[in-house]
């Protein structure tokens, strides 16, 4: 699963639109759109941390440090 796919999954689980997540994380909505659509494969650590905090998940869950960490969030 790519970073963008994980971002979209957790955003949808949180019930947030791209715009709402962007406001919560303090980043541009266009960045979220590009990442989720695969046009931007990488984000810097500061952006990833802001997104994880806005989604109220660990950065490890967002970046996919371990596939097993995704199971409780999806189950």
Secondary structure by P-SEA (a helix, b strand, c coil): ccaaaaaaaaaaaacccaaaaaaaacccaaaaaaaaacccccccaaaaaaaaaaacccccccccccccccccccc
